């Protein structure tokens, strides 16, 4: 049987994990926003298609995450699959165009 202090410790740990995941999401958002404002991906059609696809799938997945009350571990999978490919592609475009 779990004690009240053990449950509290586990909940605090899970809250910290979710805060870290949200911080990583904000960092990736800043990278993507910088790529958007630089106009680097405006003339790259594959970047636009990739970005549209991963953002649409991430929106659907996050809606299920919220409304179906999925576990917090699933958020890391959504972040890894849907939210990292587009900013990494924009960074790659920025590097290749600036060099």
Biopython code that builds the backbone (N, CA, C, O; Angstrom):
import numpy as np
from Bio.PDB.StructureBuilder import StructureBuilder

atoms = [
    (1, "UNK", "N", (0.845, -1.171, 0.000)),
    (1, "UNK", "CA", (0.000, 0.000, 0.000)),
    (1, "UNK", "C", (0.899, 1.246, 0.000)),
    (1, "UNK", "O", (1.911, 1.307, 0.698)),
    (2, "UNK", "N", (0.502, 2.210, -0.788)),
    (2, "UNK", "CA", (1.272, 3.435, -0.899)),
    (2, "UNK", "C", (0.879, 4.423, 0.186)),
    (2, "UNK", "O", (-0.291, 4.553, 0.546)),
    (3, "UNK", "N", (1.878, 5.108, 0.692)),
    (3, "UNK", "CA", (1.603, 6.128, 1.694)),
    (3, "UNK", "C", (1.339, 7.462, 1.000)),
    (3, "UNK", "O", (1.592, 7.618, -0.194)),
    (4, "UNK", "N", (0.832, 8.407, 1.761)),
    (4, "UNK", "CA", (0.528, 9.728, 1.230)),
    (4, "UNK", "C", (1.807, 10.434, 0.769)),
    (4, "UNK", "O", (1.795, 11.113, -0.258)),
    (5, "UNK", "N", (2.884, 10.287, 1.496)),
    (5, "UNK", "CA", (4.141, 10.944, 1.124)),
    (5, "UNK", "C", (4.732, 10.331, -0.144)),
    (5, "UNK", "O", (5.322, 11.036, -0.962)),
    (6, "UNK", "N", (4.571, 9.001, -0.306)),
    (6, "UNK", "CA", (5.077, 8.360, -1.522)),
    (6, "UNK", "C", (4.296, 8.842, -2.750)),
    (6, "UNK", "O", (4.886, 9.129, -3.792)),
    (7, "UNK", "N", (2.995, 8.927, -2.627)),
    (7, "UNK", "CA", (2.164, 9.408, -3.738)),
    (7, "UNK", "C", (2.502, 10.854, -4.063)),
    (7, "UNK", "O", (2.565, 11.230, -5.233)),
    (8, "UNK", "N", (2.716, 11.657, -3.049)),
    (8, "UNK", "CA", (3.072, 13.066, -3.258)),
    (8, "UNK", "C", (4.415, 13.189, -3.972)),
    (8, "UNK", "O", (4.572, 14.025, -4.862)),
    (9, "UNK", "N", (5.382, 12.359, -3.585)),
    (9, "UNK", "CA", (6.691, 12.375, -4.225)),
    (9, "UNK", "C", (6.593, 11.992, -5.703)),
    (9, "UNK", "O", (7.230, 12.616, -6.551)),
    (10, "UNK", "N", (5.806, 10.982, -6.004)),
    (10, "UNK", "CA", (5.629, 10.545, -7.389)),
    (10, "UNK", "C", (4.940, 11.638, -8.206)),
    (10, "UNK", "O", (5.331, 11.887, -9.346)),
    (11, "UNK", "N", (3.936, 12.285, -7.652)),
    (11, "UNK", "CA", (3.236, 13.351, -8.365)),
    (11, "UNK", "C", (4.150, 14.546, -8.627)),
    (11, "UNK", "O", (4.090, 15.144, -9.701)),
    (12, "UNK", "N", (4.983, 14.895, -7.672)),
    (12, "UNK", "CA", (5.927, 15.996, -7.869)),
    (12, "UNK", "C", (6.930, 15.632, -8.963)),
    (12, "UNK", "O", (7.278, 16.477, -9.788)),
    (13, "UNK", "N", (7.393, 14.393, -8.977)),
    (13, "UNK", "CA", (8.320, 13.929, -10.012)),
    (13, "UNK", "C", (7.677, 14.015, -11.388)),
    (13, "UNK", "O", (8.311, 14.468, -12.341)),
    (14, "UNK", "N", (6.420, 13.582, -11.504)),
    (14, "UNK", "CA", (5.722, 13.635, -12.788)),
    (14, "UNK", "C", (5.472, 15.067, -13.236)),
    (14, "UNK", "O", (5.537, 15.359, -14.430)),
    (15, "UNK", "N", (5.190, 15.957, -12.304)),
    (15, "UNK", "CA", (4.997, 17.370, -12.645)),
    (15, "UNK", "C", (6.294, 17.972, -13.171)),
    (15, "UNK", "O", (6.275, 18.753, -14.123)),
    (16, "UNK", "N", (7.416, 17.616, -12.560)),
    (16, "UNK", "CA", (8.709, 18.127, -13.021)),
    (16, "UNK", "C", (9.023, 17.614, -14.424)),
    (16, "UNK", "O", (9.555, 18.353, -15.252)),
    (17, "UNK", "N", (8.695, 16.354, -14.690)),
    (17, "UNK", "CA", (8.927, 15.803, -16.024)),
    (17, "UNK", "C", (8.089, 16.532, -17.065)),
    (17, "UNK", "O", (8.570, 16.801, -18.166)),
    (18, "UNK", "N", (6.851, 16.854, -16.734)),
    (18, "UNK", "CA", (5.993, 17.565, -17.673)),
    (18, "UNK", "C", (6.486, 18.991, -17.894)),
    (18, "UNK", "O", (6.425, 19.496, -19.015)),
    (19, "UNK", "N", (6.967, 19.639, -16.855)),
    (19, "UNK", "CA", (7.511, 20.993, -16.999)),
    (19, "UNK", "C", (8.752, 20.979, -17.892)),
    (19, "UNK", "O", (8.927, 21.879, -18.714)),
    (20, "UNK", "N", (9.608, 19.979, -17.744)),
    (20, "UNK", "CA", (10.785, 19.863, -18.602)),
    (20, "UNK", "C", (10.365, 19.643, -20.057)),
    (20, "UNK", "O", (10.947, 20.230, -20.969)),
    (21, "UNK", "N", (9.365, 18.806, -20.270)),
    (21, "UNK", "CA", (8.876, 18.562, -21.630)),
    (21, "UNK", "C", (8.309, 19.840, -22.244)),
    (21, "UNK", "O", (8.542, 20.117, -23.420)),
    (22, "UNK", "N", (7.581, 20.604, -21.472)),
    (22, "UNK", "CA", (7.032, 21.862, -21.983)),
    (22, "UNK", "C", (8.136, 22.880, -22.259)),
    (22, "UNK", "O", (8.024, 23.665, -23.200)),
    (23, "UNK", "N", (9.197, 22.880, -21.459)),
    (23, "UNK", "CA", (10.327, 23.778, -21.702)),
    (23, "UNK", "C", (11.050, 23.403, -22.997)),
    (23, "UNK", "O", (11.444, 24.281, -23.766)),
    (24, "UNK", "N", (11.222, 22.117, -23.235)),
    (24, "UNK", "CA", (11.839, 21.673, -24.485)),
    (24, "UNK", "C", (10.961, 22.074, -25.671)),
    (24, "UNK", "O", (11.468, 22.485, -26.715)),
    (25, "UNK", "N", (9.655, 21.954, -25.506)),
    (25, "UNK", "CA", (8.722, 22.359, -26.554)),
    (25, "UNK", "C", (8.850, 23.844, -26.864)),
    (25, "UNK", "O", (8.830, 24.236, -28.030)),
    (26, "UNK", "N", (8.981, 24.671, -25.836)),
    (26, "UNK", "CA", (9.148, 26.102, -26.062)),
    (26, "UNK", "C", (10.464, 26.414, -26.768)),
    (26, "UNK", "O", (10.517, 27.307, -27.614)),
    (27, "UNK", "N", (11.512, 25.693, -26.431)),
    (27, "UNK", "CA", (12.788, 25.879, -27.118)),
    (27, "UNK", "C", (12.694, 25.529, -28.592)),
    (27, "UNK", "O", (13.210, 26.261, -29.436)),
    (28, "UNK", "N", (12.040, 24.416, -28.912)),
    (28, "UNK", "CA", (11.848, 24.039, -30.308)),
    (28, "UNK", "C", (10.951, 25.035, -31.027)),
    (28, "UNK", "O", (11.141, 25.306, -32.213)),
    (29, "UNK", "N", (9.975, 25.579, -30.311)),
    (29, "UNK", "CA", (9.110, 26.601, -30.899)),
    (29, "UNK", "C", (9.906, 27.854, -31.242)),
    (29, "UNK", "O", (9.666, 28.474, -32.278)),
    (30, "UNK", "N", (10.844, 28.231, -30.388)),
    (30, "UNK", "CA", (11.674, 29.409, -30.659)),
    (30, "UNK", "C", (12.529, 29.189, -31.909)),
    (30, "UNK", "O", (12.691, 30.103, -32.717)),
    (31, "UNK", "N", (13.072, 27.987, -32.070)),
    (31, "UNK", "CA", (13.855, 27.671, -33.268)),
    (31, "UNK", "C", (12.971, 27.765, -34.505)),
    (31, "UNK", "O", (13.369, 28.324, -35.527)),
    (32, "UNK", "N", (11.787, 27.220, -34.401)),
    (32, "UNK", "CA", (10.881, 27.238, -35.547)),
    (32, "UNK", "C", (10.410, 28.653, -35.869)),
    (32, "UNK", "O", (10.251, 29.004, -37.038)),
    (33, "UNK", "N", (10.190, 29.448, -34.859)),
    (33, "UNK", "CA", (9.775, 30.835, -35.065)),
    (33, "UNK", "C", (10.891, 31.641, -35.718)),
    (33, "UNK", "O", (10.627, 32.472, -36.587)),
    (34, "UNK", "N", (12.124, 31.408, -35.312)),
    (34, "UNK", "CA", (13.261, 32.087, -35.938)),
    (34, "UNK", "C", (13.382, 31.697, -37.408)),
    (34, "UNK", "O", (13.663, 32.542, -38.258)),
    (35, "UNK", "N", (13.171, 30.425, -37.704)),
    (35, "UNK", "CA", (13.197, 29.986, -39.096)),
    (35, "UNK", "C", (12.064, 30.575, -39.906)),
    (35, "UNK", "O", (12.230, 30.875, -41.088)),
    (36, "UNK", "N", (10.912, 30.742, -39.275)),
    (36, "UNK", "CA", (9.765, 31.338, -39.964)),
    (36, "UNK", "C", (10.008, 32.805, -40.268)),
    (36, "UNK", "O", (9.735, 33.262, -41.378)),
    (37, "UNK", "N", (10.522, 33.553, -39.289)),
    (37, "UNK", "CA", (10.760, 34.977, -39.493)),
    (37, "UNK", "C", (11.933, 35.254, -40.427)),
    (37, "UNK", "O", (11.982, 36.312, -41.055)),
    (38, "UNK", "N", (12.872, 34.324, -40.529)),
    (38, "UNK", "CA", (13.994, 34.537, -41.440)),
    (38, "UNK", "C", (13.588, 34.310, -42.889)),
    (38, "UNK", "O", (14.288, 34.752, -43.799)),
    (39, "UNK", "N", (12.479, 33.634, -43.118)),
    (39, "UNK", "CA", (12.010, 33.381, -44.474)),
    (39, "UNK", "C", (12.770, 32.294, -45.189)),
    (39, "UNK", "O", (12.660, 32.148, -46.406)),
    (40, "UNK", "N", (13.538, 31.532, -44.444)),
    (40, "UNK", "CA", (14.383, 30.500, -45.026)),
    (40, "UNK", "C", (13.564, 29.374, -45.651)),
    (40, "UNK", "O", (13.968, 28.812, -46.669)),
    (41, "UNK", "N", (12.457, 29.050, -45.075)),
    (41, "UNK", "CA", (11.681, 27.915, -45.582)),
    (41, "UNK", "C", (10.602, 28.345, -46.567)),
    (41, "UNK", "O", (9.809, 27.513, -47.009)),
    (42, "UNK", "N", (10.556, 29.617, -46.916)),
    (42, "UNK", "CA", (9.503, 30.098, -47.800)),
    (42, "UNK", "C", (9.634, 29.503, -49.200)),
    (42, "UNK", "O", (8.625, 29.212, -49.842)),
    (43, "UNK", "N", (10.847, 29.320, -49.675)),
    (43, "UNK", "CA", (11.063, 28.853, -51.034)),
    (43, "UNK", "C", (11.394, 27.369, -51.102)),
    (43, "UNK", "O", (11.771, 26.866, -52.160)),
    (44, "UNK", "N", (11.259, 26.674, -49.995)),
    (44, "UNK", "CA", (11.523, 25.238, -49.950)),
    (44, "UNK", "C", (10.194, 24.520, -49.758)),
    (44, "UNK", "O", (9.649, 24.505, -48.655)),
    (45, "UNK", "N", (9.671, 23.927, -50.825)),
    (45, "UNK", "CA", (8.346, 23.315, -50.759)),
    (45, "UNK", "C", (8.324, 22.069, -49.878)),
    (45, "UNK", "O", (7.320, 21.794, -49.221)),
    (46, "UNK", "N", (9.415, 21.320, -49.858)),
    (46, "UNK", "CA", (9.423, 20.115, -49.016)),
    (46, "UNK", "C", (9.358, 20.486, -47.533)),
    (46, "UNK", "O", (8.759, 19.762, -46.737)),
    (47, "UNK", "N", (9.975, 21.616, -47.161)),
    (47, "UNK", "CA", (9.899, 22.071, -45.762)),
    (47, "UNK", "C", (8.462, 22.442, -45.408)),
    (47, "UNK", "O", (7.996, 22.126, -44.314)),
    (48, "UNK", "N", (7.759, 23.104, -46.315)),
    (48, "UNK", "CA", (6.368, 23.471, -46.058)),
    (48, "UNK", "C", (5.482, 22.249, -45.911)),
    (48, "UNK", "O", (4.615, 22.210, -45.038)),
    (49, "UNK", "N", (5.691, 21.253, -46.758)),
    (49, "UNK", "CA", (4.903, 20.024, -46.683)),
    (49, "UNK", "C", (5.204, 19.266, -45.397)),
    (49, "UNK", "O", (4.289, 18.784, -44.730)),
    (50, "UNK", "N", (6.481, 19.157, -45.046)),
    (50, "UNK", "CA", (6.868, 18.478, -43.808)),
    (50, "UNK", "C", (6.271, 19.196, -42.598)),
    (50, "UNK", "O", (5.716, 18.563, -41.701)),
    (51, "UNK", "N", (6.391, 20.501, -42.586)),
    (51, "UNK", "CA", (5.896, 21.293, -41.463)),
    (51, "UNK", "C", (4.383, 21.159, -41.309)),
    (51, "UNK", "O", (3.882, 21.001, -40.196)),
    (52, "UNK", "N", (3.654, 21.221, -42.428)),
    (52, "UNK", "CA", (2.204, 21.084, -42.375)),
    (52, "UNK", "C", (1.801, 19.699, -41.872)),
    (52, "UNK", "O", (0.892, 19.570, -41.051)),
    (53, "UNK", "N", (2.474, 18.680, -42.363)),
    (53, "UNK", "CA", (2.137, 17.312, -41.959)),
    (53, "UNK", "C", (2.395, 17.039, -40.486)),
    (53, "UNK", "O", (1.550, 16.466, -39.799)),
    (54, "UNK", "N", (3.567, 17.451, -39.998)),
    (54, "UNK", "CA", (3.876, 17.157, -38.593)),
    (54, "UNK", "C", (3.051, 18.030, -37.648)),
    (54, "UNK", "O", (2.707, 17.591, -36.550)),
    (55, "UNK", "N", (2.730, 19.257, -38.056)),
    (55, "UNK", "CA", (1.905, 20.086, -37.188)),
    (55, "UNK", "C", (0.458, 19.584, -37.128)),
    (55, "UNK", "O", (-0.174, 19.638, -36.073)),
    (56, "UNK", "N", (-0.055, 19.105, -38.238)),
    (56, "UNK", "CA", (-1.411, 18.550, -38.235)),
    (56, "UNK", "C", (-1.477, 17.283, -37.377)),
    (56, "UNK", "O", (-2.404, 17.110, -36.585)),
    (57, "UNK", "N", (-0.491, 16.405, -37.542)),
    (57, "UNK", "CA", (-0.503, 15.176, -36.739)),
    (57, "UNK", "C", (-0.261, 15.479, -35.262)),
    (57, "UNK", "O", (-0.835, 14.815, -34.399)),
    (58, "UNK", "N", (0.575, 16.465, -34.959)),
    (58, "UNK", "CA", (0.806, 16.835, -33.563)),
    (58, "UNK", "C", (-0.458, 17.435, -32.949)),
    (58, "UNK", "O", (-0.752, 17.185, -31.780)),
    (59, "UNK", "N", (-1.195, 18.210, -33.709)),
    (59, "UNK", "CA", (-2.441, 18.794, -33.192)),
    (59, "UNK", "C", (-3.445, 17.709, -32.824)),
    (59, "UNK", "O", (-4.071, 17.762, -31.765)),
    (60, "UNK", "N", (-3.592, 16.735, -33.700)),
    (60, "UNK", "CA", (-4.526, 15.637, -33.420)),
    (60, "UNK", "C", (-4.044, 14.828, -32.220)),
    (60, "UNK", "O", (-4.834, 14.485, -31.341)),
    (61, "UNK", "N", (-2.753, 14.526, -32.183)),
    (61, "UNK", "CA", (-2.208, 13.732, -31.071)),
    (61, "UNK", "C", (-2.338, 14.468, -29.738)),
    (61, "UNK", "O", (-2.654, 13.851, -28.721)),
    (62, "UNK", "N", (-2.097, 15.785, -29.734)),
    (62, "UNK", "CA", (-2.212, 16.545, -28.484)),
    (62, "UNK", "C", (-3.661, 16.692, -28.045)),
    (62, "UNK", "O", (-3.941, 16.753, -26.847)),
    (63, "UNK", "N", (-4.582, 16.749, -28.997)),
    (63, "UNK", "CA", (-6.002, 16.752, -28.614)),
    (63, "UNK", "C", (-6.378, 15.444, -27.925)),
    (63, "UNK", "O", (-7.074, 15.448, -26.909)),
    (64, "UNK", "N", (-5.916, 14.327, -28.478)),
    (64, "UNK", "CA", (-6.159, 13.045, -27.812)),
    (64, "UNK", "C", (-5.470, 12.998, -26.456)),
    (64, "UNK", "O", (-6.033, 12.474, -25.495)),
    (65, "UNK", "N", (-4.256, 13.542, -26.368)),
    (65, "UNK", "CA", (-3.511, 13.571, -25.109)),
    (65, "UNK", "C", (-4.310, 14.308, -24.033)),
    (65, "UNK", "O", (-4.376, 13.861, -22.888)),
    (66, "UNK", "N", (-4.915, 15.433, -24.404)),
    (66, "UNK", "CA", (-5.676, 16.218, -23.431)),
    (66, "UNK", "C", (-7.024, 15.610, -23.107)),
    (66, "UNK", "O", (-7.368, 15.451, -21.936)),
    (67, "UNK", "N", (-7.796, 15.266, -24.133)),
    (67, "UNK", "CA", (-9.169, 14.836, -23.891)),
    (67, "UNK", "C", (-9.289, 13.397, -23.414)),
    (67, "UNK", "O", (-10.215, 13.065, -22.674)),
    (68, "UNK", "N", (-8.373, 12.547, -23.825)),
    (68, "UNK", "CA", (-8.408, 11.157, -23.375)),
    (68, "UNK", "C", (-7.589, 10.949, -22.105)),
    (68, "UNK", "O", (-7.578, 9.852, -21.546)),
    (69, "UNK", "N", (-6.902, 11.998, -21.646)),
    (69, "UNK", "CA", (-6.086, 11.983, -20.431)),
    (69, "UNK", "C", (-5.052, 10.859, -20.469)),
    (69, "UNK", "O", (-4.990, 10.008, -19.582)),
    (70, "UNK", "N", (-4.244, 10.888, -21.531)),
    (70, "UNK", "CA", (-3.181, 9.909, -21.674)),
    (70, "UNK", "C", (-2.101, 10.157, -20.636)),
    (70, "UNK", "O", (-2.067, 11.216, -20.009)),
    (71, "UNK", "N", (-1.225, 9.188, -20.454)),
    (71, "UNK", "CA", (-0.109, 9.297, -19.520)),
    (71, "UNK", "C", (0.875, 10.370, -19.989)),
    (71, "UNK", "O", (0.935, 10.680, -21.179)),
    (72, "UNK", "N", (1.633, 10.927, -19.072)),
    (72, "UNK", "CA", (2.607, 11.970, -19.418)),
    (72, "UNK", "C", (3.747, 11.441, -20.286)),
    (72, "UNK", "O", (4.374, 12.206, -21.019)),
    (73, "UNK", "N", (4.017, 10.144, -20.209)),
    (73, "UNK", "CA", (5.076, 9.565, -21.042)),
    (73, "UNK", "C", (4.747, 9.676, -22.527)),
    (73, "UNK", "O", (5.651, 9.763, -23.358)),
    (74, "UNK", "N", (3.475, 9.675, -22.860)),
    (74, "UNK", "CA", (3.061, 9.778, -24.264)),
    (74, "UNK", "C", (3.437, 11.142, -24.830)),
    (74, "UNK", "O", (3.709, 11.267, -26.024)),
    (75, "UNK", "N", (3.454, 12.171, -23.972)),
    (75, "UNK", "CA", (3.813, 13.502, -24.462)),
    (75, "UNK", "C", (5.222, 13.502, -25.038)),
    (75, "UNK", "O", (5.475, 14.180, -26.034)),
    (76, "UNK", "N", (6.148, 12.755, -24.433)),
    (76, "UNK", "CA", (7.513, 12.690, -24.946)),
    (76, "UNK", "C", (7.539, 12.061, -26.333)),
    (76, "UNK", "O", (8.320, 12.478, -27.189)),
    (77, "UNK", "N", (6.692, 11.062, -26.560)),
    (77, "UNK", "CA", (6.621, 10.444, -27.880)),
    (77, "UNK", "C", (6.060, 11.428, -28.908)),
    (77, "UNK", "O", (6.569, 11.519, -30.025)),
    (78, "UNK", "N", (5.023, 12.156, -28.532)),
    (78, "UNK", "CA", (4.459, 13.159, -29.439)),
    (78, "UNK", "C", (5.507, 14.221, -29.745)),
    (78, "UNK", "O", (5.650, 14.645, -30.891)),
    (79, "UNK", "N", (6.233, 14.646, -28.731)),
    (79, "UNK", "CA", (7.279, 15.644, -28.917)),
    (79, "UNK", "C", (8.377, 15.120, -29.843)),
    (79, "UNK", "O", (8.826, 15.831, -30.742)),
    (80, "UNK", "N", (8.799, 13.905, -29.630)),
    (80, "UNK", "CA", (9.894, 13.342, -30.431)),
    (80, "UNK", "C", (9.485, 13.119, -31.880)),
    (80, "UNK", "O", (10.260, 13.397, -32.796)),
    (81, "UNK", "N", (8.290, 12.627, -32.089)),
    (81, "UNK", "CA", (7.869, 12.288, -33.449)),
    (81, "UNK", "C", (7.408, 13.517, -34.225)),
    (81, "UNK", "O", (7.779, 13.699, -35.384)),
    (82, "UNK", "N", (6.608, 14.351, -33.594)),
    (82, "UNK", "CA", (5.954, 15.436, -34.327)),
    (82, "UNK", "C", (6.633, 16.793, -34.202)),
    (82, "UNK", "O", (6.509, 17.620, -35.106)),
    (83, "UNK", "N", (7.331, 17.041, -33.130)),
    (83, "UNK", "CA", (7.800, 18.403, -32.899)),
    (83, "UNK", "C", (9.288, 18.615, -33.131)),
    (83, "UNK", "O", (9.740, 19.760, -33.103)),
    (84, "UNK", "N", (10.054, 17.583, -33.356)),
    (84, "UNK", "CA", (11.487, 17.797, -33.534)),
    (84, "UNK", "C", (11.905, 17.831, -34.993)),
    (84, "UNK", "O", (12.921, 18.446, -35.319)),
    (85, "UNK", "N", (11.162, 17.198, -35.875)),
    (85, "UNK", "CA", (11.600, 17.123, -37.267)),
    (85, "UNK", "C", (11.555, 18.474, -37.966)),
    (85, "UNK", "O", (12.482, 18.812, -38.701)),
    (86, "UNK", "N", (10.520, 19.238, -37.760)),
    (86, "UNK", "CA", (10.399, 20.526, -38.446)),
    (86, "UNK", "C", (11.440, 21.549, -37.982)),
    (86, "UNK", "O", (12.067, 22.177, -38.836)),
    (87, "UNK", "N", (11.661, 21.753, -36.665)),
    (87, "UNK", "CA", (12.722, 22.688, -36.273)),
    (87, "UNK", "C", (14.122, 22.246, -36.695)),
    (87, "UNK", "O", (14.956, 23.081, -37.045)),
    (88, "UNK", "N", (14.382, 20.948, -36.664)),
    (88, "UNK", "CA", (15.693, 20.468, -37.101)),
    (88, "UNK", "C", (15.893, 20.709, -38.597)),
    (88, "UNK", "O", (16.995, 21.044, -39.033)),
    (89, "UNK", "N", (14.829, 20.537, -39.380)),
    (89, "UNK", "CA", (14.903, 20.818, -40.810)),
    (89, "UNK", "C", (15.133, 22.305, -41.055)),
    (89, "UNK", "O", (15.891, 22.676, -41.951)),
    (90, "UNK", "N", (14.485, 23.158, -40.266)),
    (90, "UNK", "CA", (14.687, 24.605, -40.419)),
    (90, "UNK", "C", (16.106, 25.008, -40.022)),
    (90, "UNK", "O", (16.703, 25.875, -40.660)),
    (91, "UNK", "N", (16.641, 24.396, -38.991)),
    (91, "UNK", "CA", (18.039, 24.662, -38.624)),
    (91, "UNK", "C", (18.982, 24.243, -39.740)),
    (91, "UNK", "O", (19.945, 24.946, -40.045)),
    (92, "UNK", "N", (18.706, 23.108, -40.343)),
    (92, "UNK", "CA", (19.533, 22.641, -41.442)),
    (92, "UNK", "C", (19.470, 23.620, -42.609)),
    (92, "UNK", "O", (20.496, 23.921, -43.218)),
    (93, "UNK", "N", (18.281, 24.118, -42.925)),
    (93, "UNK", "CA", (18.145, 25.105, -43.999)),
    (93, "UNK", "C", (18.875, 26.397, -43.670)),
    (93, "UNK", "O", (19.519, 26.990, -44.536)),
    (94, "UNK", "N", (18.775, 26.836, -42.411)),
    (94, "UNK", "CA", (19.477, 28.056, -42.004)),
    (94, "UNK", "C", (20.984, 27.910, -42.148)),
    (94, "UNK", "O", (21.657, 28.821, -42.631)),
    (95, "UNK", "N", (21.509, 26.776, -41.734)),
    (95, "UNK", "CA", (22.948, 26.547, -41.799)),
    (95, "UNK", "C", (23.419, 26.495, -43.243)),
    (95, "UNK", "O", (24.434, 27.100, -43.587)),
    (96, "UNK", "N", (22.685, 25.773, -44.096)),
    (96, "UNK", "CA", (23.111, 25.639, -45.491)),
    (96, "UNK", "C", (22.969, 26.935, -46.264)),
    (96, "UNK", "O", (23.750, 27.180, -47.184)),
    (97, "UNK", "N", (22.004, 27.769, -45.924)),
    (97, "UNK", "CA", (21.848, 29.029, -46.634)),
    (97, "UNK", "C", (22.811, 30.096, -46.140)),
    (97, "UNK", "O", (23.191, 30.987, -46.900)),
    (98, "UNK", "N", (23.207, 30.016, -44.889)),
    (98, "UNK", "CA", (24.124, 31.019, -44.329)),
    (98, "UNK", "C", (25.579, 30.714, -44.644)),
    (98, "UNK", "O", (26.414, 31.618, -44.643)),
    (99, "UNK", "N", (25.891, 29.460, -44.913)),
    (99, "UNK", "CA", (27.281, 29.064, -45.155)),
    (99, "UNK", "C", (27.600, 29.104, -46.616)),
    (99, "UNK", "O", (28.727, 28.802, -47.010)),
]
sb = StructureBuilder()
sb.init_structure("model")
sb.init_model(0)
sb.init_chain("A")
sb.init_seg("    ")
for serial, (resi, resn, name, xyz) in enumerate(atoms, 1):
    if name == "N":
        sb.init_residue(resn, " ", resi, " ")
    sb.init_atom(name, np.array(xyz, "f"), 0.0, 1.0, " ", f" {name:<3s}", serial, name[0])
structure = sb.get_structure()
